[in-house]
Amino acid sequence: MKKVITLTFALMATITQADERTEIMANNCAGCHGTDGIVGNSALIGLAGLDADLFIQTMKDFKTNERPSTIMRNVALALSDEEIAAMANYFEALPAGEKQ
């Protein structure tokens, strides 16, 4: 029983660390895509509430240059598929809305 409890706490700590790492990675997007993925009056898309599959496909398209963009290609190339998926889930979970 003690091993199960220890394993449970270790797993919870790992999940928390992964969530924090994802949030830190996602914060790098704020400069262009707004705080918490909400951007107002911009030609750039807000990421809050964006469908995870759409985010993943878009990042893959940037990586392969199917969707040309100097800045986003470099961003996408720097991220692993697992990191992109984690960020996709992070942004999808954020409430979409208008920046006040």
Secondary structure, 3 states (H helix, E strand, C coil): CHHHHHHHHHHHHHHHHHHHHHHHHHHCCHHHHCHHHCCCCCCCCCCCCCCHHHHHHHHHHHHHCCCCCHHHHHHHHCCCHHHHHHHHHHHHHCCCCCCC
